[in-house]
Amino acid sequence: MTLASRAEALFTSSLQPSQRPTTSQIAAAIKVIVQLQRLSDGKRRVTSIAEITGLEGDILQMQEIFKYTRTGTAPDGTVEGHFSATGVRPRFLSELVARGINIPGAYFDPSKPL
């Protein structure tokens, strides 16, 4: 199951069938999905930040912007890893700039650490 289909299932599961939004309503309402995951050391970490880019038929389309890469486990059992960019600039970046939030372009360069 993809992140997009899990997000859609989670969003609609608590609603009555007559209240459930269409996939296009979900795509129009949600811009960003932040995925948290409980890792083997018991801690929750952000593992992905993705943008909903639209629909292809009835399927939500997403592109991952940042991801957590696990690199190993420390002797005490703590999960080690780092966050990195995927190289994709989000489509909503211009909306952030219009609201006075400037994110340096280097943040989206996958060759540079965050």
Biopython code that builds the backbone (N, CA, C, O; Angstrom):
import numpy as np
from Bio.PDB.StructureBuilder import StructureBuilder

atoms = [
    (1, "MET", "N", (0.852, -1.172, 0.000)),
    (1, "MET", "CA", (0.000, 0.000, 0.000)),
    (1, "MET", "C", (0.903, 1.242, 0.000)),
    (1, "MET", "O", (1.813, 1.353, 0.822)),
    (2, "THR", "N", (0.652, 2.149, -0.902)),
    (2, "THR", "CA", (1.468, 3.362, -1.002)),
    (2, "THR", "C", (1.100, 4.355, 0.086)),
    (2, "THR", "O", (0.038, 4.263, 0.702)),
    (3, "LEU", "N", (1.998, 5.307, 0.310)),
    (3, "LEU", "CA", (1.741, 6.350, 1.305)),
    (3, "LEU", "C", (0.455, 7.103, 0.962)),
    (3, "LEU", "O", (-0.330, 7.425, 1.854)),
    (4, "ALA", "N", (0.239, 7.382, -0.307)),
    (4, "ALA", "CA", (-0.962, 8.117, -0.716)),
    (4, "ALA", "C", (-2.227, 7.322, -0.412)),
    (4, "ALA", "O", (-3.200, 7.884, 0.089)),
    (5, "SER", "N", (-2.228, 6.033, -0.705)),
    (5, "SER", "CA", (-3.434, 5.240, -0.447)),
    (5, "SER", "C", (-3.653, 5.045, 1.047)),
    (5, "SER", "O", (-4.797, 4.982, 1.496)),
    (6, "ARG", "N", (-2.560, 4.947, 1.839)),
    (6, "ARG", "CA", (-2.710, 4.859, 3.285)),
    (6, "ARG", "C", (-3.282, 6.155, 3.850)),
    (6, "ARG", "O", (-4.130, 6.131, 4.743)),
    (7, "ALA", "N", (-2.812, 7.282, 3.324)),
    (7, "ALA", "CA", (-3.321, 8.574, 3.786)),
    (7, "ALA", "C", (-4.802, 8.698, 3.474)),
    (7, "ALA", "O", (-5.579, 9.160, 4.309)),
    (8, "GLU", "N", (-5.190, 8.292, 2.292)),
    (8, "GLU", "CA", (-6.595, 8.358, 1.910)),
    (8, "GLU", "C", (-7.444, 7.449, 2.790)),
    (8, "GLU", "O", (-8.528, 7.844, 3.219)),
    (9, "ALA", "N", (-6.970, 6.245, 3.062)),
    (9, "ALA", "CA", (-7.713, 5.307, 3.900)),
    (9, "ALA", "C", (-7.847, 5.842, 5.319)),
    (9, "ALA", "O", (-8.915, 5.739, 5.924)),
    (10, "LEU", "N", (-6.780, 6.406, 5.851)),
    (10, "LEU", "CA", (-6.813, 6.963, 7.195)),
    (10, "LEU", "C", (-7.781, 8.137, 7.279)),
    (10, "LEU", "O", (-8.529, 8.266, 8.248)),
    (11, "PHE", "N", (-7.763, 8.976, 6.276)),
    (11, "PHE", "CA", (-8.602, 10.168, 6.262)),
    (11, "PHE", "C", (-10.078, 9.815, 6.202)),
    (11, "PHE", "O", (-10.901, 10.507, 6.800)),
    (12, "THR", "N", (-10.422, 8.762, 5.499)),
    (12, "THR", "CA", (-11.836, 8.441, 5.285)),
    (12, "THR", "C", (-12.367, 7.360, 6.221)),
    (12, "THR", "O", (-13.582, 7.177, 6.295)),
    (13, "SER", "N", (-11.513, 6.641, 6.934)),
    (13, "SER", "CA", (-11.959, 5.480, 7.708)),
    (13, "SER", "C", (-12.918, 5.823, 8.839)),
    (13, "SER", "O", (-13.773, 5.004, 9.176)),
    (14, "SER", "N", (-12.804, 6.991, 9.430)),
    (14, "SER", "CA", (-13.655, 7.317, 10.571)),
    (14, "SER", "C", (-14.975, 7.979, 10.170)),
    (14, "SER", "O", (-15.789, 8.304, 11.034)),
    (15, "LEU", "N", (-15.187, 8.175, 8.908)),
    (15, "LEU", "CA", (-16.397, 8.862, 8.446)),
    (15, "LEU", "C", (-17.444, 7.873, 7.949)),
    (15, "LEU", "O", (-17.116, 6.780, 7.486)),
    (16, "GLN", "N", (-18.692, 8.269, 8.052)),
    (16, "GLN", "CA", (-19.785, 7.480, 7.501)),
    (16, "GLN", "C", (-19.699, 7.520, 5.976)),
    (16, "GLN", "O", (-19.216, 8.504, 5.416)),
    (17, "PRO", "N", (-20.157, 6.473, 5.298)),
    (17, "PRO", "CA", (-20.075, 6.469, 3.838)),
    (17, "PRO", "C", (-20.678, 7.702, 3.170)),
    (17, "PRO", "O", (-20.162, 8.174, 2.157)),
    (18, "SER", "N", (-21.768, 8.226, 3.732)),
    (18, "SER", "CA", (-22.399, 9.398, 3.132)),
    (18, "SER", "C", (-21.590, 10.676, 3.340)),
    (18, "SER", "O", (-21.801, 11.666, 2.640)),
    (19, "GLN", "N", (-20.657, 10.658, 4.307)),
    (19, "GLN", "CA", (-19.853, 11.833, 4.613)),
    (19, "GLN", "C", (-18.468, 11.790, 3.957)),
    (19, "GLN", "O", (-17.752, 12.791, 3.962)),
    (20, "ARG", "N", (-18.098, 10.668, 3.409)),
    (20, "ARG", "CA", (-16.742, 10.501, 2.900)),
    (20, "ARG", "C", (-16.475, 11.430, 1.720)),
    (20, "ARG", "O", (-17.263, 11.507, 0.777)),
    (21, "PRO", "N", (-15.348, 12.132, 1.793)),
    (21, "PRO", "CA", (-14.998, 13.021, 0.682)),
    (21, "PRO", "C", (-14.501, 12.219, -0.505)),
    (21, "PRO", "O", (-14.053, 11.081, -0.361)),
    (22, "THR", "N", (-14.584, 12.823, -1.671)),
    (22, "THR", "CA", (-14.041, 12.178, -2.852)),
    (22, "THR", "C", (-12.523, 12.334, -2.842)),
    (22, "THR", "O", (-11.984, 13.177, -2.126)),
    (23, "THR", "N", (-11.854, 11.536, -3.623)),
    (23, "THR", "CA", (-10.400, 11.616, -3.712)),
    (23, "THR", "C", (-9.971, 12.990, -4.186)),
    (23, "THR", "O", (-8.943, 13.502, -3.742)),
    (24, "SER", "N", (-10.738, 13.596, -5.077)),
    (24, "SER", "CA", (-10.369, 14.924, -5.572)),
    (24, "SER", "C", (-10.491, 15.974, -4.466)),
    (24, "SER", "O", (-9.718, 16.932, -4.444)),
    (25, "GLN", "N", (-11.442, 15.813, -3.555)),
    (25, "GLN", "CA", (-11.558, 16.739, -2.427)),
    (25, "GLN", "C", (-10.363, 16.596, -1.487)),
    (25, "GLN", "O", (-9.860, 17.589, -0.963)),
    (26, "ILE", "N", (-9.915, 15.373, -1.277)),
    (26, "ILE", "CA", (-8.741, 15.144, -0.439)),
    (26, "ILE", "C", (-7.514, 15.773, -1.089)),
    (26, "ILE", "O", (-6.728, 16.440, -0.416)),
    (27, "ALA", "N", (-7.346, 15.566, -2.382)),
    (27, "ALA", "CA", (-6.185, 16.119, -3.095)),
    (27, "ALA", "C", (-6.192, 17.638, -3.056)),
    (27, "ALA", "O", (-5.129, 18.256, -2.988)),
    (28, "ALA", "N", (-7.355, 18.243, -3.096)),
    (28, "ALA", "CA", (-7.441, 19.699, -3.060)),
    (28, "ALA", "C", (-7.216, 20.261, -1.655)),
    (28, "ALA", "O", (-6.761, 21.395, -1.506)),
    (29, "ALA", "N", (-7.530, 19.479, -0.635)),
    (29, "ALA", "CA", (-7.466, 19.971, 0.737)),
    (29, "ALA", "C", (-6.110, 19.778, 1.407)),
    (29, "ALA", "O", (-5.741, 20.557, 2.286)),
    (30, "ILE", "N", (-5.368, 18.756, 1.007)),
    (30, "ILE", "CA", (-4.113, 18.421, 1.681)),
    (30, "ILE", "C", (-2.945, 18.682, 0.741)),
    (30, "ILE", "O", (-2.940, 18.211, -0.397)),
    (31, "LYS", "N", (-1.963, 19.427, 1.214)),
    (31, "LYS", "CA", (-0.787, 19.726, 0.403)),
    (31, "LYS", "C", (0.410, 18.861, 0.787)),
    (31, "LYS", "O", (1.158, 18.407, -0.079)),
    (32, "VAL", "N", (0.588, 18.633, 2.106)),
    (32, "VAL", "CA", (1.787, 17.957, 2.604)),
    (32, "VAL", "C", (1.402, 16.826, 3.537)),
    (32, "VAL", "O", (0.469, 16.949, 4.330)),
    (33, "ILE", "N", (2.125, 15.728, 3.435)),
    (33, "ILE", "CA", (1.965, 14.622, 4.363)),
    (33, "ILE", "C", (3.307, 14.385, 5.032)),
    (33, "ILE", "O", (4.327, 14.196, 4.370)),
    (34, "VAL", "N", (3.284, 14.399, 6.360)),
    (34, "VAL", "CA", (4.474, 14.116, 7.155)),
    (34, "VAL", "C", (4.259, 12.738, 7.759)),
    (34, "VAL", "O", (3.325, 12.529, 8.533)),
    (35, "GLN", "N", (5.131, 11.798, 7.402)),
    (35, "GLN", "CA", (4.995, 10.424, 7.884)),
    (35, "GLN", "C", (5.927, 10.196, 9.064)),
    (35, "GLN", "O", (7.130, 10.443, 8.983)),
    (36, "LEU", "N", (5.342, 9.717, 10.170)),
    (36, "LEU", "CA", (6.093, 9.338, 11.360)),
    (36, "LEU", "C", (6.120, 7.821, 11.421)),
    (36, "LEU", "O", (5.185, 7.145, 10.993)),
    (37, "GLN", "N", (7.219, 7.299, 11.965)),
    (37, "GLN", "CA", (7.334, 5.853, 12.085)),
    (37, "GLN", "C", (8.021, 5.528, 13.405)),
    (37, "GLN", "O", (8.964, 6.211, 13.803)),
    (38, "ARG", "N", (7.554, 4.498, 14.075)),
    (38, "ARG", "CA", (8.236, 4.034, 15.275)),
    (38, "ARG", "C", (9.337, 3.092, 14.805)),
    (38, "ARG", "O", (9.072, 2.085, 14.147)),
    (39, "LEU", "N", (10.575, 3.433, 15.153)),
    (39, "LEU", "CA", (11.723, 2.635, 14.735)),
    (39, "LEU", "C", (12.036, 1.565, 15.780)),
    (39, "LEU", "O", (11.419, 1.529, 16.845)),
    (40, "SER", "N", (12.989, 0.702, 15.471)),
    (40, "SER", "CA", (13.288, -0.438, 16.335)),
    (40, "SER", "C", (13.786, -0.028, 17.719)),
    (40, "SER", "O", (13.728, -0.836, 18.646)),
    (41, "ASP", "N", (14.272, 1.201, 17.887)),
    (41, "ASP", "CA", (14.712, 1.650, 19.214)),
    (41, "ASP", "C", (13.550, 2.200, 20.043)),
    (41, "ASP", "O", (13.752, 2.669, 21.164)),
    (42, "GLY", "N", (12.337, 2.143, 19.494)),
    (42, "GLY", "CA", (11.147, 2.587, 20.210)),
    (42, "GLY", "C", (10.814, 4.056, 20.017)),
    (42, "GLY", "O", (9.748, 4.509, 20.434)),
    (43, "LYS", "N", (11.710, 4.804, 19.393)),
    (43, "LYS", "CA", (11.463, 6.232, 19.191)),
    (43, "LYS", "C", (10.713, 6.447, 17.882)),
    (43, "LYS", "O", (10.891, 5.721, 16.904)),
    (44, "ARG", "N", (9.863, 7.478, 17.905)),
    (44, "ARG", "CA", (9.179, 7.870, 16.676)),
    (44, "ARG", "C", (10.016, 8.922, 15.980)),
    (44, "ARG", "O", (10.552, 9.828, 16.618)),
    (45, "ARG", "N", (10.125, 8.798, 14.671)),
    (45, "ARG", "CA", (10.869, 9.775, 13.899)),
    (45, "ARG", "C", (10.086, 10.112, 12.637)),
    (45, "ARG", "O", (9.337, 9.291, 12.109)),
    (46, "VAL", "N", (10.277, 11.329, 12.173)),
    (46, "VAL", "CA", (9.745, 11.695, 10.864)),
    (46, "VAL", "C", (10.579, 10.917, 9.851)),
    (46, "VAL", "O", (11.807, 11.004, 9.859)),
    (47, "THR", "N", (9.921, 10.161, 8.983)),
    (47, "THR", "CA", (10.654, 9.366, 8.002)),
    (47, "THR", "C", (10.427, 9.845, 6.571)),
    (47, "THR", "O", (11.152, 9.441, 5.662)),
    (48, "SER", "N", (9.434, 10.695, 6.365)),
    (48, "SER", "CA", (9.173, 11.181, 5.019)),
    (48, "SER", "C", (8.327, 12.446, 5.068)),
    (48, "SER", "O", (7.416, 12.574, 5.886)),
    (49, "ILE", "N", (8.646, 13.373, 4.180)),
    (49, "ILE", "CA", (7.813, 14.550, 3.965)),
    (49, "ILE", "C", (7.521, 14.564, 2.476)),
    (49, "ILE", "O", (8.426, 14.649, 1.646)),
    (50, "ALA", "N", (6.235, 14.479, 2.155)),
    (50, "ALA", "CA", (5.827, 14.371, 0.754)),
    (50, "ALA", "C", (4.730, 15.379, 0.448)),
    (50, "ALA", "O", (4.024, 15.854, 1.337)),
    (51, "GLU", "N", (4.612, 15.686, -0.818)),
    (51, "GLU", "CA", (3.610, 16.635, -1.307)),
    (51, "GLU", "C", (2.604, 15.895, -2.176)),
    (51, "GLU", "O", (2.982, 15.074, -3.011)),
    (52, "ILE", "N", (1.335, 16.183, -1.981)),
    (52, "ILE", "CA", (0.314, 15.654, -2.883)),
    (52, "ILE", "C", (0.307, 16.553, -4.107)),
    (52, "ILE", "O", (0.122, 17.765, -3.996)),
    (53, "THR", "N", (0.508, 15.962, -5.265)),
    (53, "THR", "CA", (0.637, 16.743, -6.492)),
    (53, "THR", "C", (-0.615, 16.720, -7.363)),
    (53, "THR", "O", (-0.704, 17.463, -8.341)),
    (54, "GLY", "N", (-1.571, 15.881, -7.019)),
    (54, "GLY", "CA", (-2.801, 15.845, -7.801)),
    (54, "GLY", "C", (-3.344, 14.438, -7.918)),
    (54, "GLY", "O", (-3.077, 13.579, -7.078)),
    (55, "LEU", "N", (-4.099, 14.216, -8.956)),
    (55, "LEU", "CA", (-4.745, 12.928, -9.194)),
    (55, "LEU", "C", (-4.376, 12.385, -10.560)),
    (55, "LEU", "O", (-4.163, 13.130, -11.517)),
    (56, "GLU", "N", (-4.306, 11.064, -10.622)),
    (56, "GLU", "CA", (-4.220, 10.382, -11.908)),
    (56, "GLU", "C", (-5.366, 9.385, -11.890)),
    (56, "GLU", "O", (-5.275, 8.317, -11.284)),
    (57, "GLY", "N", (-6.437, 9.752, -12.561)),
    (57, "GLY", "CA", (-7.668, 8.981, -12.423)),
    (57, "GLY", "C", (-8.211, 9.202, -11.028)),
    (57, "GLY", "O", (-8.474, 10.337, -10.632)),
    (58, "ASP", "N", (-8.384, 8.106, -10.268)),
    (58, "ASP", "CA", (-8.848, 8.202, -8.878)),
    (58, "ASP", "C", (-7.717, 7.965, -7.879)),
    (58, "ASP", "O", (-7.974, 7.728, -6.699)),
    (59, "ILE", "N", (-6.478, 8.026, -8.337)),
    (59, "ILE", "CA", (-5.340, 7.732, -7.473)),
    (59, "ILE", "C", (-4.580, 9.007, -7.145)),
    (59, "ILE", "O", (-4.190, 9.764, -8.034)),
    (60, "LEU", "N", (-4.374, 9.234, -5.824)),
    (60, "LEU", "CA", (-3.592, 10.391, -5.389)),
    (60, "LEU", "C", (-2.145, 10.234, -5.845)),
    (60, "LEU", "O", (-1.555, 9.161, -5.714)),
    (61, "GLN", "N", (-1.589, 11.297, -6.375)),
    (61, "GLN", "CA", (-0.190, 11.298, -6.792)),
    (61, "GLN", "C", (0.617, 12.122, -5.802)),
    (61, "GLN", "O", (0.192, 13.199, -5.383)),
    (62, "MET", "N", (1.784, 11.607, -5.432)),
    (62, "MET", "CA", (2.626, 12.286, -4.452)),
    (62, "MET", "C", (4.069, 12.289, -4.941)),
    (62, "MET", "O", (4.473, 11.478, -5.774)),
    (63, "GLN", "N", (4.829, 13.235, -4.391)),
    (63, "GLN", "CA", (6.267, 13.222, -4.619)),
    (63, "GLN", "C", (6.941, 13.482, -3.276)),
    (63, "GLN", "O", (6.573, 14.400, -2.543)),
    (64, "GLU", "N", (7.928, 12.660, -2.977)),
    (64, "GLU", "CA", (8.642, 12.792, -1.716)),
    (64, "GLU", "C", (9.643, 13.931, -1.830)),
    (64, "GLU", "O", (10.353, 14.042, -2.829)),
    (65, "ILE", "N", (9.699, 14.776, -0.806)),
    (65, "ILE", "CA", (10.588, 15.940, -0.798)),
    (65, "ILE", "C", (11.800, 15.685, 0.090)),
    (65, "ILE", "O", (12.931, 15.993, -0.288)),
    (66, "PHE", "N", (11.560, 15.123, 1.272)),
    (66, "PHE", "CA", (12.634, 14.773, 2.210)),
    (66, "PHE", "C", (12.395, 13.361, 2.712)),
    (66, "PHE", "O", (11.249, 12.929, 2.836)),
    (67, "LYS", "N", (13.477, 12.636, 3.003)),
    (67, "LYS", "CA", (13.340, 11.279, 3.533)),
    (67, "LYS", "C", (14.424, 11.006, 4.569)),
    (67, "LYS", "O", (15.515, 11.575, 4.528)),
    (68, "TYR", "N", (14.087, 10.124, 5.492)),
    (68, "TYR", "CA", (15.028, 9.689, 6.520)),
    (68, "TYR", "C", (15.672, 8.409, 6.033)),
    (68, "TYR", "O", (14.982, 7.479, 5.614)),
    (69, "THR", "N", (16.993, 8.359, 6.088)),
    (69, "THR", "CA", (17.728, 7.174, 5.680)),
    (69, "THR", "C", (18.414, 6.590, 6.903)),
    (69, "THR", "O", (19.228, 7.247, 7.552)),
    (70, "ARG", "N", (18.076, 5.371, 7.200)),
    (70, "ARG", "CA", (18.697, 4.684, 8.340)),
    (70, "ARG", "C", (20.081, 4.196, 7.919)),
    (70, "ARG", "O", (20.234, 3.561, 6.875)),
    (71, "THR", "N", (21.078, 4.495, 8.732)),
    (71, "THR", "CA", (22.452, 4.104, 8.403)),
    (71, "THR", "C", (23.002, 3.017, 9.309)),
    (71, "THR", "O", (24.033, 2.421, 8.998)),
    (72, "GLY", "N", (22.338, 2.748, 10.416)),
    (72, "GLY", "CA", (22.818, 1.703, 11.314)),
    (72, "GLY", "C", (22.194, 1.803, 12.684)),
    (72, "GLY", "O", (21.220, 2.522, 12.907)),
    (73, "THR", "N", (22.794, 1.049, 13.602)),
    (73, "THR", "CA", (22.334, 1.039, 14.980)),
    (73, "THR", "C", (23.539, 1.226, 15.890)),
    (73, "THR", "O", (24.556, 0.552, 15.725)),
    (74, "ALA", "N", (23.429, 2.133, 16.842)),
    (74, "ALA", "CA", (24.501, 2.388, 17.805)),
    (74, "ALA", "C", (24.584, 1.217, 18.787)),
    (74, "ALA", "O", (23.633, 0.445, 18.911)),
    (75, "PRO", "N", (25.713, 1.082, 19.483)),
    (75, "PRO", "CA", (25.849, -0.008, 20.460)),
    (75, "PRO", "C", (24.752, -0.041, 21.526)),
    (75, "PRO", "O", (24.428, -1.106, 22.051)),
    (76, "ASP", "N", (24.182, 1.120, 21.844)),
    (76, "ASP", "CA", (23.098, 1.159, 22.839)),
    (76, "ASP", "C", (21.722, 0.859, 22.237)),
    (76, "ASP", "O", (20.716, 0.920, 22.942)),
    (77, "GLY", "N", (21.669, 0.532, 20.933)),
    (77, "GLY", "CA", (20.412, 0.193, 20.267)),
    (77, "GLY", "C", (19.715, 1.353, 19.592)),
    (77, "GLY", "O", (18.690, 1.163, 18.938)),
    (78, "THR", "N", (20.253, 2.554, 19.739)),
    (78, "THR", "CA", (19.659, 3.735, 19.117)),
    (78, "THR", "C", (19.821, 3.670, 17.594)),
    (78, "THR", "O", (20.907, 3.387, 17.086)),
    (79, "VAL", "N", (18.742, 3.931, 16.886)),
    (79, "VAL", "CA", (18.792, 3.956, 15.426)),
    (79, "VAL", "C", (19.558, 5.189, 14.979)),
    (79, "VAL", "O", (19.312, 6.293, 15.465)),
    (80, "GLU", "N", (20.486, 4.996, 14.052)),
    (80, "GLU", "CA", (21.256, 6.103, 13.492)),
    (80, "GLU", "C", (20.808, 6.329, 12.053)),
    (80, "GLU", "O", (20.438, 5.395, 11.341)),
    (81, "GLY", "N", (20.852, 7.590, 11.648)),
    (81, "GLY", "CA", (20.469, 7.913, 10.283)),
    (81, "GLY", "C", (20.481, 9.406, 10.072)),
    (81, "GLY", "O", (20.885, 10.176, 10.942)),
    (82, "HIS", "N", (20.033, 9.794, 8.904)),
    (82, "HIS", "CA", (20.014, 11.217, 8.584)),
    (82, "HIS", "C", (18.862, 11.522, 7.631)),
    (82, "HIS", "O", (18.341, 10.651, 6.935)),
    (83, "PHE", "N", (18.495, 12.784, 7.635)),
    (83, "PHE", "CA", (17.464, 13.288, 6.739)),
    (83, "PHE", "C", (18.145, 13.843, 5.501)),
    (83, "PHE", "O", (19.190, 14.487, 5.600)),
    (84, "SER", "N", (17.569, 13.600, 4.353)),
    (84, "SER", "CA", (18.139, 14.151, 3.128)),
    (84, "SER", "C", (17.023, 14.569, 2.170)),
    (84, "SER", "O", (15.894, 14.085, 2.241)),
    (85, "ALA", "N", (17.380, 15.468, 1.292)),
    (85, "ALA", "CA", (16.445, 15.915, 0.256)),
    (85, "ALA", "C", (16.437, 14.892, -0.874)),
    (85, "ALA", "O", (17.410, 14.165, -1.076)),
    (86, "THR", "N", (15.346, 14.845, -1.596)),
    (86, "THR", "CA", (15.257, 13.942, -2.742)),
    (86, "THR", "C", (15.633, 14.655, -4.039)),
    (86, "THR", "O", (15.805, 14.016, -5.077)),
    (87, "GLY", "N", (15.759, 15.973, -3.974)),
    (87, "GLY", "CA", (16.056, 16.749, -5.170)),
    (87, "GLY", "C", (14.818, 17.373, -5.794)),
    (87, "GLY", "O", (14.918, 18.121, -6.767)),
    (88, "VAL", "N", (13.666, 17.071, -5.245)),
    (88, "VAL", "CA", (12.401, 17.604, -5.742)),
    (88, "VAL", "C", (12.070, 18.881, -4.980)),
    (88, "VAL", "O", (12.092, 18.897, -3.749)),
    (89, "ARG", "N", (11.768, 19.938, -5.702)),
    (89, "ARG", "CA", (11.291, 21.182, -5.077)),
    (89, "ARG", "C", (9.769, 21.128, -5.058)),
    (89, "ARG", "O", (9.136, 20.849, -6.077)),
    (90, "PRO", "N", (9.189, 21.397, -3.896)),
    (90, "PRO", "CA", (7.725, 21.306, -3.817)),
    (90, "PRO", "C", (7.033, 22.363, -4.663)),
    (90, "PRO", "O", (7.536, 23.472, -4.840)),
    (91, "ARG", "N", (5.884, 21.996, -5.175)),
    (91, "ARG", "CA", (5.099, 22.921, -5.994)),
    (91, "ARG", "C", (4.532, 24.073, -5.170)),
    (91, "ARG", "O", (4.254, 25.144, -5.709)),
    (92, "PHE", "N", (4.357, 23.856, -3.859)),
    (92, "PHE", "CA", (3.788, 24.890, -3.007)),
    (92, "PHE", "C", (4.830, 25.883, -2.499)),
    (92, "PHE", "O", (4.504, 26.737, -1.674)),
    (93, "LEU", "N", (6.065, 25.795, -2.966)),
    (93, "LEU", "CA", (7.135, 26.674, -2.506)),
    (93, "LEU", "C", (6.804, 28.143, -2.750)),
    (93, "LEU", "O", (7.101, 28.987, -1.905)),
    (94, "SER", "N", (6.200, 28.459, -3.881)),
    (94, "SER", "CA", (5.852, 29.849, -4.180)),
    (94, "SER", "C", (4.811, 30.389, -3.191)),
    (94, "SER", "O", (4.809, 31.579, -2.879)),
    (95, "GLU", "N", (3.925, 29.510, -2.697)),
    (95, "GLU", "CA", (2.942, 29.938, -1.688)),
    (95, "GLU", "C", (3.639, 30.308, -0.382)),
    (95, "GLU", "O", (3.242, 31.263, 0.285)),
    (96, "LEU", "N", (4.670, 29.559, -0.018)),
    (96, "LEU", "CA", (5.424, 29.881, 1.195)),
    (96, "LEU", "C", (6.133, 31.221, 1.054)),
    (96, "LEU", "O", (6.118, 32.036, 1.976)),
    (97, "VAL", "N", (6.755, 31.448, -0.100)),
    (97, "VAL", "CA", (7.456, 32.713, -0.346)),
    (97, "VAL", "C", (6.481, 33.882, -0.277)),
    (97, "VAL", "O", (6.814, 34.933, 0.271)),
    (98, "ALA", "N", (5.283, 33.710, -0.825)),
    (98, "ALA", "CA", (4.270, 34.762, -0.785)),
    (98, "ALA", "C", (3.848, 35.095, 0.645)),
    (98, "ALA", "O", (3.388, 36.203, 0.922)),
    (99, "ARG", "N", (4.008, 34.131, 1.546)),
    (99, "ARG", "CA", (3.663, 34.348, 2.958)),
    (99, "ARG", "C", (4.871, 34.740, 3.799)),
    (99, "ARG", "O", (4.801, 34.786, 5.027)),
    (100, "GLY", "N", (5.985, 35.022, 3.115)),
    (100, "GLY", "CA", (7.177, 35.487, 3.821)),
    (100, "GLY", "C", (8.073, 34.393, 4.360)),
    (100, "GLY", "O", (8.986, 34.669, 5.138)),
    (101, "ILE", "N", (7.830, 33.162, 3.962)),
    (101, "ILE", "CA", (8.658, 32.043, 4.414)),
    (101, "ILE", "C", (9.611, 31.688, 3.283)),
    (101, "ILE", "O", (9.208, 31.119, 2.268)),
    (102, "ASN", "N", (10.874, 32.029, 3.470)),
    (102, "ASN", "CA", (11.879, 31.766, 2.441)),
    (102, "ASN", "C", (12.722, 30.564, 2.840)),
    (102, "ASN", "O", (13.375, 30.572, 3.883)),
    (103, "ILE", "N", (12.704, 29.551, 2.019)),
    (103, "ILE", "CA", (13.495, 28.345, 2.256)),
    (103, "ILE", "C", (14.622, 28.339, 1.230)),
    (103, "ILE", "O", (14.357, 28.341, 0.027)),
    (104, "PRO", "N", (15.872, 28.331, 1.681)),
    (104, "PRO", "CA", (16.994, 28.336, 0.745)),
    (104, "PRO", "C", (16.945, 27.149, -0.215)),
    (104, "PRO", "O", (16.602, 26.034, 0.178)),
    (105, "GLY", "N", (17.286, 27.398, -1.451)),
    (105, "GLY", "CA", (17.284, 26.352, -2.465)),
    (105, "GLY", "C", (18.212, 25.199, -2.137)),
    (105, "GLY", "O", (17.983, 24.072, -2.577)),
    (106, "ALA", "N", (19.265, 25.470, -1.364)),
    (106, "ALA", "CA", (20.221, 24.418, -0.991)),
    (106, "ALA", "C", (19.560, 23.318, -0.163)),
    (106, "ALA", "O", (20.054, 22.191, -0.134)),
    (107, "TYR", "N", (18.459, 23.625, 0.506)),
    (107, "TYR", "CA", (17.769, 22.616, 1.297)),
    (107, "TYR", "C", (17.222, 21.478, 0.449)),
    (107, "TYR", "O", (16.969, 20.386, 0.958)),
    (108, "PHE", "N", (17.038, 21.728, -0.838)),
    (108, "PHE", "CA", (16.465, 20.719, -1.732)),
    (108, "PHE", "C", (17.540, 19.992, -2.548)),
    (108, "PHE", "O", (17.213, 19.172, -3.406)),
    (109, "ASP", "N", (18.807, 20.284, -2.289)),
    (109, "ASP", "CA", (19.924, 19.651, -2.989)),
    (109, "ASP", "C", (20.269, 18.338, -2.300)),
    (109, "ASP", "O", (20.719, 18.355, -1.154)),
    (110, "PRO", "N", (20.072, 17.196, -2.965)),
    (110, "PRO", "CA", (20.322, 15.907, -2.305)),
    (110, "PRO", "C", (21.794, 15.652, -1.989)),
    (110, "PRO", "O", (22.102, 14.762, -1.197)),
    (111, "SER", "N", (22.696, 16.405, -2.583)),
    (111, "SER", "CA", (24.118, 16.189, -2.325)),
    (111, "SER", "C", (24.610, 16.929, -1.080)),
    (111, "SER", "O", (25.747, 16.738, -0.651)),
    (112, "LYS", "N", (23.759, 17.768, -0.505)),
    (112, "LYS", "CA", (24.150, 18.542, 0.672)),
    (112, "LYS", "C", (23.387, 18.039, 1.889)),
    (112, "LYS", "O", (22.182, 17.801, 1.805)),
    (113, "PRO", "N", (24.074, 17.873, 3.027)),
    (113, "PRO", "CA", (23.380, 17.405, 4.232)),
    (113, "PRO", "C", (22.462, 18.480, 4.795)),
    (113, "PRO", "O", (22.714, 19.675, 4.642)),
    (114, "LEU", "N", (21.404, 18.040, 5.443)),
    (114, "LEU", "CA", (20.457, 18.971, 6.068)),
    (114, "LEU", "C", (20.880, 19.269, 7.484)),
    (114, "LEU", "O", (20.211, 20.034, 8.180)),
]
sb = StructureBuilder()
sb.init_structure("model")
sb.init_model(0)
sb.init_chain("A")
sb.init_seg("    ")
for serial, (resi, resn, name, xyz) in enumerate(atoms, 1):
    if name == "N":
        sb.init_residue(resn, " ", resi, " ")
    sb.init_atom(name, np.array(xyz, "f"), 0.0, 1.0, " ", f" {name:<3s}", serial, name[0])
structure = sb.get_structure()
